[in-house]
Amino acid sequence: LVAHAARLGEEMKAAPRDAAFDPPYSTVQINVFDGGAHGNVVPHAASFFWEHRALPGVRLEDCVDRLRQHAAERLLPRMRAVSPAADIRIDVLARIPALGADPGSAAETLALALAGRNATEAVAFGSEAGYFQGLGIPTVVCGPGNIEQAHKPDEFVELEQLAACDRFLDRLTDECRNPAD
């Protein structure tokens, strides 16, 4: 099943792409694998933690469905021929929908004005933003830091980025107190 998940990830590299993202395709990665006690003993149980990051417009459920189909059609019959009690369970712990670009939305227009920028960029990490967008709420993600320094030893945010964030939040507070229209 791990090998099949890795193959799905490889297939996604050839699927529709979006150059705004890095990488420009949906991904599957195996993050943690656990099972067994010794090299010469078939484990009673094994598990792996995997993650699927989908581009906007790619259904998260399709990847899960393909894993479940592979397990049911290809793996479980062979496993149950050895032990009828064998099973494969795929639990979805979280579904984090991608945030798609929404050019000209109220959120984008406000964020660009407050940040003093003329364009947005896409980021390849998950946040709650896709949930809000799915509810019809114009949404953007903005803030200090760079993903290149995140999720690793000694991660950091530069002080100048924090100061710029403070200025952005001050402008946002002023805008909320005194809306233009």
Secondary structure, DSSP 8 states (H G I E B T S, - for coil): -HHHHHHHHHHHTTS---TTSSSSS-EEEEEEEEE-SSTTS--S-EEEEEEEE--TT--HHHHHHHHHHHIIIIIHHHHHHH-TT-----------------TT-HHHHHHHHHHT-S------S--THHHHHHTT-------SS-GGGSSSTT----HHHHHHHHHHHHHHHHHHHS---
